[in-house]
Amino acid sequence: MIRASELAWFHRQAERLLRDGHVSALYAVARNHDTLHRHVILSRRDVPLWPHECDSDDDHACETSIVGGDELGGFSGIPELVTGYAPFALARRGAEGVEVTPLERPYAWAREDLIAPEIPPPVDWLADPDARSLYDMVCANVDSDEPRHVLADYLLERDDGHGIVIAFALARALDEDAYQRHEQLLRENGPRWLGPLLRVIPVGGAHFRRGFLWRAEICAPDAAMCVQVRGTPALGTVEQLRIIQPSPGFALDPSLASLREVAMLDRSGAYDLADNPAGWRIERLGLEVTQSSILRLVDAVLPRLQLLEITGDLSRLERLQDAAWWPGLRALTIVDDEPHLYFERAQRIAATGPIVSVNAKRRGWQISFTPGGEVRASMRDFDAHASRHHLRQLVGRHFPMRAVTLDPSPYFAPRPGDLG
């Protein structure tokens, strides 16, 4: 988690440094996520390249430079600095002054990050068969607000606070008093609604929308937790699920009927998917596979699947083309430490099917192959090895660099000559 004091420190630095008209944006970085060693990096790009490169000893000729923070000791030059570093915030000039954006970085959550050590009593209305039936209608029609309005009215008639939460969440506009009332009721009712999920959802990992849990980040390091959270009613409206590994204590089950996006499932995830004959609404899926589990993924009922990200043992990768869901797939992403080993296979698959991308797991770059034979590269993440030099090393041995197209991403806005 990024602490408020860290952002405040960076905001002060940004307001001072962005007065320089030659500077477009800057990053706050910390060595190995340790904020005791903080630095600020300036860039002349609106979407700065990370890590930053400079081929000149003249600071004014560089796109980036290092300022502020601790002394760099024996470091000389930007490529050496950023090895082992990661940015935690980005600042740019906005219409109303300096805009600071925290940059999310995944890491394994400690148990003390969980929302609550004790589980509050469940909400009363779950024991009401009529209310539970109305909630089932909400889960079965997750795109519609109508079942939520009906449930809200039913709960309001019984003076249940969750009814007010739903009604406020569905309102087109709220004045300040109503907004504060909604936030208060959500704080009071939210933990009771989550129930056992409080043991596996870290602080800030529960996101409500339209009155119910919409997105959840889950960390279940204890296998015994699987029994505790399985079938929790609050899972019924979750559309986006992020599993923070290792989480052997969490398994997909049919109660996640509204799920549309999920990543990253562990090696057992393919079995959970295949064991539900009713199928899933999942459109975006990320998981690790083994030689046997990839065959179970082929059997899974995933009629809406469009984007698949896969890692692990991919010796049977081509078997995915036998799946009933394969024709509807728009993009397949392979994640591996040795991406070049998959370039030829990715090209063959892409020639007759979806766009196939190979994500260089530890280098930040993603190489994509299209059915039309194009080779495209984009920066997937902030990484100490995601430099243009590393991209040339990664791709240049297999394709002429003039044949590679750089695509913009939230992490990199390419310029002409970046691969020259």
TIDRENDO-430486 format. One record per residue (C-alpha): x, y, z. Coordinates in nm, 3 decimals, always signed. Layout:
N
<<X,Y,Z>> ...
//
This chain:
420
<<+0.000,+0.000,+0.000>> <<+0.117,+0.353,-0.073>> <<+0.113,+0.561,+0.242>> <<-0.049,+0.904,+0.246>> <<+0.278,+1.053,+0.375>> <<+0.462,+0.918,+0.069>> <<+0.216,+1.081,-0.169>> <<+0.228,+1.407,+0.024>> <<+0.609,+1.409,+0.001>> <<+0.593,+1.345,-0.372>> <<+0.325,+1.609,-0.429>> <<+0.549,+1.871,-0.269>> <<+0.837,+1.764,-0.491>> <<+0.614,+1.770,-0.800>> <<+0.479,+2.121,-0.739>> <<+0.835,+2.249,-0.717>> <<+0.986,+2.055,-1.007>> <<+0.706,+2.092,-1.259>> <<+0.758,+2.469,-1.264>> <<+1.035,+2.388,-1.513>> <<+0.873,+2.432,-1.852>> <<+1.097,+2.164,-2.003>> <<+0.964,+1.895,-1.771>> <<+0.641,+1.717,-1.871>> <<+0.610,+1.455,-1.598>> <<+0.797,+1.288,-1.317>> <<+0.799,+0.969,-1.114>> <<+0.854,+0.898,-0.749>> <<+1.061,+0.582,-0.717>> <<+1.180,+0.370,-0.427>> <<+1.451,+0.106,-0.420>> <<+1.293,-0.238,-0.392>> <<+0.971,-0.070,-0.273>> <<+1.159,+0.058,+0.035>> <<+1.052,+0.420,+0.074>> <<+1.350,+0.499,+0.294>> <<+1.544,+0.541,-0.033>> <<+1.331,+0.779,-0.236>> <<+1.417,+0.953,-0.561>> <<+1.237,+1.162,-0.819>> <<+1.289,+1.113,-1.193>> <<+1.194,+1.385,-1.440>> <<+1.086,+1.328,-1.797>> <<+1.023,+1.537,-2.104>> <<+0.755,+1.290,-2.217>> <<+0.391,+1.318,-2.112>> <<+0.390,+0.939,-2.063>> <<+0.747,+0.881,-1.948>> <<+0.942,+0.576,-2.054>> <<+1.033,+0.355,-1.761>> <<+1.312,+0.285,-1.700>> <<+1.463,+0.603,-1.833>> <<+1.755,+0.607,-2.071>> <<+2.011,+0.868,-2.162>> <<+2.288,+0.836,-2.415>> <<+2.442,+1.175,-2.346>> <<+2.643,+1.326,-2.060>> <<+2.457,+1.654,-2.111>> <<+2.156,+1.658,-1.876>> <<+1.977,+1.907,-2.103>> <<+2.003,+1.664,-2.395>> <<+1.849,+1.378,-2.199>> <<+1.482,+1.293,-2.189>> <<+1.514,+1.221,-1.817>> <<+1.721,+1.312,-1.515>> <<+1.742,+1.222,-1.148>> <<+1.678,+1.481,-0.881>> <<+1.608,+1.499,-0.511>> <<+1.583,+1.214,-0.267>> <<+1.882,+1.039,-0.117>> <<+2.238,+1.048,-0.246>> <<+2.297,+0.791,-0.517>> <<+2.635,+0.681,-0.384>> <<+2.826,+0.494,-0.651>> <<+2.543,+0.503,-0.905>> <<+2.617,+0.681,-1.231>> <<+2.365,+0.702,-1.511>> <<+1.997,+0.622,-1.517>> <<+2.003,+0.256,-1.631>> <<+2.204,+0.164,-1.323>> <<+1.974,+0.357,-1.092>> <<+1.651,+0.195,-1.194>> <<+1.770,-0.166,-1.163>> <<+1.580,-0.294,-0.861>> <<+1.367,+0.018,-0.837>> <<+0.995,+0.061,-0.902>> <<+0.784,+0.376,-0.934>> <<+0.503,+0.432,-0.686>> <<+0.352,+0.754,-0.823>> <<+0.337,+0.966,-1.139>> <<+0.288,+1.343,-1.150>> <<+0.186,+1.555,-1.450>> <<+0.063,+1.904,-1.516>> <<-0.315,+1.916,-1.521>> <<-0.572,+2.180,-1.605>> <<-0.600,+2.271,-1.236>> <<-0.240,+2.222,-1.128>> <<-0.025,+1.922,-1.049>> <<-0.201,+1.586,-1.076>> <<-0.050,+1.295,-0.882>> <<-0.151,+0.940,-0.972>> <<-0.060,+0.649,-0.741>> <<+0.064,+0.349,-0.939>> <<-0.069,+0.015,-0.826>> <<+0.190,-0.254,-0.770>> <<+0.092,-0.611,-0.679>> <<+0.246,-0.791,-0.386>> <<+0.150,-1.070,-0.147>> <<-0.066,-0.936,+0.133>> <<+0.027,-1.003,+0.493>> <<-0.240,-1.126,+0.731>> <<-0.238,-0.797,+0.919>> <<-0.362,-0.628,+0.598>> <<-0.694,-0.810,+0.616>> <<-1.002,-0.601,+0.682>> <<-1.102,-0.745,+1.019>> <<-0.979,-1.022,+1.250>> <<-1.335,-1.093,+1.366>> <<-1.638,-1.168,+1.153>> <<-1.950,-0.960,+1.235>> <<-2.294,-1.127,+1.242>> <<-2.450,-1.173,+0.896>> <<-2.715,-0.936,+0.764>> <<-3.061,-1.026,+0.891>> <<-3.241,-1.024,+0.559>> <<-3.048,-1.323,+0.420>> <<-3.265,-1.544,+0.644>> <<-3.580,-1.411,+0.474>> <<-3.670,-1.649,+0.185>> <<-3.844,-1.374,-0.012>> <<-3.548,-1.136,+0.021>> <<-3.305,-1.414,-0.071>> <<-3.513,-1.492,-0.379>> <<-3.500,-1.125,-0.481>> <<-3.122,-1.125,-0.431>> <<-3.092,-1.433,-0.652>> <<-3.271,-1.231,-0.921>> <<-3.010,-0.957,-0.876>> <<-2.731,-1.211,-0.933>> <<-2.905,-1.365,-1.234>> <<-2.953,-1.023,-1.397>> <<-2.637,-0.843,-1.298>> <<-2.658,-0.594,-1.586>> <<-3.005,-0.471,-1.490>> <<-3.085,-0.222,-1.214>> <<-3.450,-0.328,-1.195>> <<-3.400,-0.631,-0.962>> <<-3.186,-0.410,-0.738>> <<-3.460,-0.149,-0.715>> <<-3.712,-0.421,-0.624>> <<-3.485,-0.561,-0.351>> <<-3.410,-0.210,-0.222>> <<-3.783,-0.134,-0.191>> <<-3.842,-0.464,-0.013>> <<-3.564,-0.393,+0.239>> <<-3.670,-0.030,+0.287>> <<-4.018,-0.143,+0.382>> <<-3.851,-0.339,+0.662>> <<-3.621,-0.055,+0.769>> <<-3.309,-0.248,+0.668>> <<-3.001,-0.028,+0.619>> <<-2.882,-0.223,+0.318>> <<-3.194,-0.110,+0.134>> <<-3.084,+0.251,+0.177>> <<-2.734,+0.161,+0.058>> <<-2.877,+0.010,-0.262>> <<-3.118,+0.299,-0.320>> <<-2.846,+0.561,-0.274>> <<-2.606,+0.365,-0.498>> <<-2.866,+0.356,-0.777>> <<-2.959,+0.723,-0.746>> <<-2.856,+0.940,-1.040>> <<-2.737,+1.222,-0.815>> <<-2.684,+1.273,-0.442>> <<-2.647,+1.594,-0.247>> <<-2.367,+1.616,+0.007>> <<-2.580,+1.505,+0.301>> <<-2.713,+1.202,+0.112>> <<-2.362,+1.113,-0.004>> <<-2.225,+1.120,+0.351>> <<-2.522,+0.915,+0.472>> <<-2.455,+0.658,+0.200>> <<-2.088,+0.634,+0.294>> <<-2.176,+0.590,+0.661>> <<-2.428,+0.314,+0.589>> <<-2.184,+0.140,+0.358>> <<-1.922,+0.137,+0.634>> <<-2.180,-0.006,+0.874>> <<-2.337,-0.264,+0.642>> <<-2.045,-0.348,+0.415>> <<-1.851,-0.568,+0.661>> <<-2.167,-0.755,+0.762>> <<-2.247,-0.817,+0.396>> <<-1.899,-0.949,+0.321>> <<-1.914,-1.193,+0.611>> <<-1.643,-1.465,+0.588>> <<-1.482,-1.282,+0.296>> <<-1.338,-1.042,+0.554>> <<-1.081,-1.312,+0.628>> <<-0.952,-1.316,+0.270>> <<-1.006,-0.963,+0.136>> <<-0.723,-0.719,+0.221>> <<-0.781,-0.358,+0.317>> <<-0.899,-0.171,+0.010>> <<-0.971,-0.495,-0.173>> <<-1.353,-0.473,-0.163>> <<-1.514,-0.243,-0.422>> <<-1.890,-0.183,-0.412>> <<-2.098,-0.067,-0.707>> <<-2.475,-0.032,-0.739>> <<-2.523,-0.148,-0.381>> <<-2.326,-0.474,-0.385>> <<-1.974,-0.614,-0.409>> <<-1.852,-0.559,-0.766>> <<-1.476,-0.617,-0.757>> <<-1.274,-0.813,-0.503>> <<-0.908,-0.878,-0.441>> <<-0.864,-1.202,-0.250>> <<-0.567,-1.354,-0.068>> <<-0.631,-1.692,+0.094>> <<-0.294,-1.834,+0.204>> <<-0.454,-2.098,+0.428>> <<-0.620,-2.394,+0.255>> <<-0.874,-2.418,+0.539>> <<-1.018,-2.082,+0.431>> <<-1.165,-2.242,+0.120>> <<-1.442,-2.404,+0.322>> <<-1.515,-2.080,+0.511>> <<-1.565,-1.858,+0.206>> <<-1.716,-2.105,-0.041>> <<-2.069,-2.002,-0.136>> <<-2.060,-1.667,+0.047>> <<-2.367,-1.476,-0.083>> <<-2.167,-1.157,-0.145>> <<-1.975,-1.338,-0.421>> <<-2.289,-1.355,-0.633>> <<-2.249,-1.003,-0.774>> <<-1.870,-1.001,-0.816>> <<-1.780,-0.923,-1.178>> <<-1.406,-0.873,-1.137>> <<-1.191,-1.099,-0.921>> <<-0.819,-1.071,-0.859>> <<-0.653,-1.363,-0.681>> <<-0.331,-1.270,-0.504>> <<-0.111,-1.579,-0.508>> <<-0.032,-1.794,-0.329>> <<-0.397,-1.852,-0.239>> <<-0.454,-2.226,-0.198>> <<-0.749,-2.139,+0.024>> <<-0.967,-2.008,-0.256>> <<-1.149,-2.197,-0.528>> <<-1.396,-2.086,-0.791>> <<-1.747,-2.212,-0.726>> <<-2.084,-2.161,-0.898>> <<-2.179,-1.886,-0.652>> <<-1.959,-1.658,-0.866>> <<-2.229,-1.657,-1.131>> <<-2.171,-1.295,-1.236>> <<-1.795,-1.325,-1.281>> <<-1.659,-1.162,-1.599>> <<-1.291,-1.106,-1.525>> <<-1.059,-1.319,-1.314>> <<-0.681,-1.342,-1.271>> <<-0.460,-1.510,-1.176>> <<-0.594,-1.854,-1.095>> <<-0.345,-2.114,-0.976>> <<-0.296,-2.461,-1.125>> <<-0.623,-2.589,-0.982>> <<-0.824,-2.312,-1.149>> <<-0.881,-2.504,-1.473>> <<-1.038,-2.790,-1.277>> <<-1.272,-2.547,-1.097>> <<-1.378,-2.404,-1.433>> <<-1.440,-2.745,-1.591>> <<-1.631,-2.878,-1.290>> <<-1.918,-2.633,-1.346>> <<-2.131,-2.783,-1.628>> <<-2.360,-2.477,-1.626>> <<-2.070,-2.273,-1.754>> <<-1.939,-1.924,-1.680>> <<-1.991,-1.568,-1.800>> <<-1.617,-1.502,-1.787>> <<-1.491,-1.278,-2.066>> <<-1.135,-1.223,-1.944>> <<-0.938,-1.502,-1.778>> <<-0.586,-1.542,-1.646>> <<-0.449,-1.867,-1.502>> <<-0.154,-2.099,-1.458>> <<-0.173,-2.444,-1.616>> <<-0.001,-2.782,-1.610>> <<+0.011,-3.050,-1.880>> <<-0.307,-3.206,-1.744>> <<-0.498,-2.896,-1.633>> <<-0.472,-2.733,-1.976>> <<-0.681,-3.023,-2.108>> <<-0.946,-2.949,-1.844>> <<-0.944,-2.587,-1.959>> <<-1.032,-2.715,-2.306>> <<-1.340,-2.884,-2.153>> <<-1.457,-2.575,-1.960>> <<-1.783,-2.408,-2.068>> <<-1.675,-2.051,-2.144>> <<-1.902,-1.923,-2.423>> <<-1.819,-1.556,-2.360>> <<-1.441,-1.587,-2.326>> <<-1.261,-1.322,-2.532>> <<-0.925,-1.265,-2.362>> <<-0.710,-1.544,-2.216>> <<-0.378,-1.499,-2.035>> <<-0.193,-1.819,-1.961>> <<+0.133,-1.926,-1.796>> <<+0.293,-2.245,-1.664>> <<+0.360,-2.566,-1.856>> <<+0.255,-2.480,-2.212>> <<+0.385,-2.792,-2.387>> <<+0.025,-2.866,-2.493>> <<-0.062,-2.508,-2.582>> <<-0.196,-2.596,-2.927>> <<-0.463,-2.819,-2.769>> <<-0.653,-2.505,-2.672>> <<-0.763,-2.482,-3.035>> <<-0.986,-2.786,-2.969>> <<-1.198,-2.595,-2.715>> <<-1.556,-2.502,-2.801>> <<-1.483,-2.148,-2.682>> <<-1.174,-2.105,-2.905>> <<-1.349,-1.952,-3.212>> <<-1.480,-1.664,-2.999>> <<-1.138,-1.582,-2.851>> <<-1.004,-1.241,-2.957>> <<-0.662,-1.253,-2.790>> <<-0.435,-1.509,-2.627>> <<-0.146,-1.391,-2.408>> <<+0.141,-1.622,-2.312>> <<+0.340,-1.517,-2.004>> <<+0.687,-1.663,-1.964>> <<+1.040,-1.580,-1.848>> <<+1.176,-1.691,-2.186>> <<+0.932,-1.531,-2.431>> <<+1.145,-1.588,-2.741>> <<+1.084,-1.963,-2.708>> <<+0.720,-1.902,-2.803>> <<+0.757,-1.661,-3.094>> <<+0.730,-1.924,-3.371>> <<+0.441,-2.109,-3.203>> <<+0.260,-1.780,-3.141>> <<+0.294,-1.683,-3.507>> <<+0.153,-2.016,-3.623>> <<-0.146,-1.994,-3.390>> <<-0.213,-1.631,-3.481>> <<-0.211,-1.710,-3.851>> <<-0.544,-1.893,-3.820>> <<-0.695,-1.756,-3.502>> <<-0.684,-1.474,-3.250>> <<-0.409,-1.222,-3.189>> <<-0.140,-1.402,-2.986>> <<+0.083,-1.204,-2.752>> <<+0.392,-1.316,-2.568>> <<+0.449,-1.130,-2.243>> <<+0.810,-1.113,-2.128>> <<+0.742,-1.181,-1.761>> <<+1.048,-1.007,-1.619>> <<+1.115,-0.750,-1.890>> <<+0.791,-0.554,-1.904>> <<+0.744,-0.588,-2.282>> <<+0.470,-0.772,-2.468>> <<+0.519,-0.889,-2.827>> <<+0.200,-0.948,-3.028>> <<+0.143,-1.138,-3.353>> <<-0.166,-1.065,-3.562>> <<-0.348,-1.287,-3.814>> <<-0.220,-1.049,-4.082>> <<+0.142,-1.123,-3.992>> <<+0.220,-0.799,-3.804>> <<+0.466,-0.793,-3.514>> <<+0.376,-0.533,-3.249>> <<+0.535,-0.441,-2.915>> <<+0.391,-0.257,-2.615>> <<+0.508,-0.192,-2.262>> <<+0.297,-0.401,-2.025>> <<+0.426,-0.282,-1.690>> <<+0.683,-0.066,-1.512>> <<+0.986,-0.289,-1.489>> <<+1.356,-0.236,-1.436>> <<+1.428,-0.424,-1.760>> <<+1.162,-0.266,-1.984>> <<+1.403,-0.045,-2.172>> <<+1.429,+0.003,-2.546>> <<+1.768,-0.166,-2.531>> <<+1.614,-0.479,-2.380>> <<+1.338,-0.472,-2.640>> <<+1.594,-0.467,-2.918>> <<+1.772,-0.760,-2.753>> <<+1.447,-0.951,-2.712>> <<+1.307,-0.903,-3.060>> <<+1.600,-0.807,-3.281>> <<+1.740,-1.160,-3.294>> <<+1.420,-1.287,-3.453>> <<+1.278,-0.999,-3.658>> <<+1.418,-0.688,-3.825>> <<+1.338,-0.396,-3.595>> <<+1.190,-0.200,-3.888>> <<+0.918,-0.467,-3.902>> <<+0.816,-0.409,-3.538>> <<+0.542,-0.155,-3.458>> <<+0.540,+0.012,-3.115>> <<+0.193,+0.050,-2.964>> <<+0.109,+0.307,-2.695>> <<+0.009,+0.189,-2.349>> <<-0.051,+0.352,-2.008>> <<+0.323,+0.299,-1.945>> <<+0.479,+0.424,-2.267>> <<+0.392,+0.670,-2.545>> <<+0.621,+0.585,-2.837>> <<+0.792,+0.846,-3.052>> <<+0.939,+0.815,-3.402>> <<+1.287,+0.674,-3.382>> <<+1.242,+0.497,-3.047>> <<+1.361,+0.174,-3.206>> <<+1.615,+0.338,-3.434>> 
//
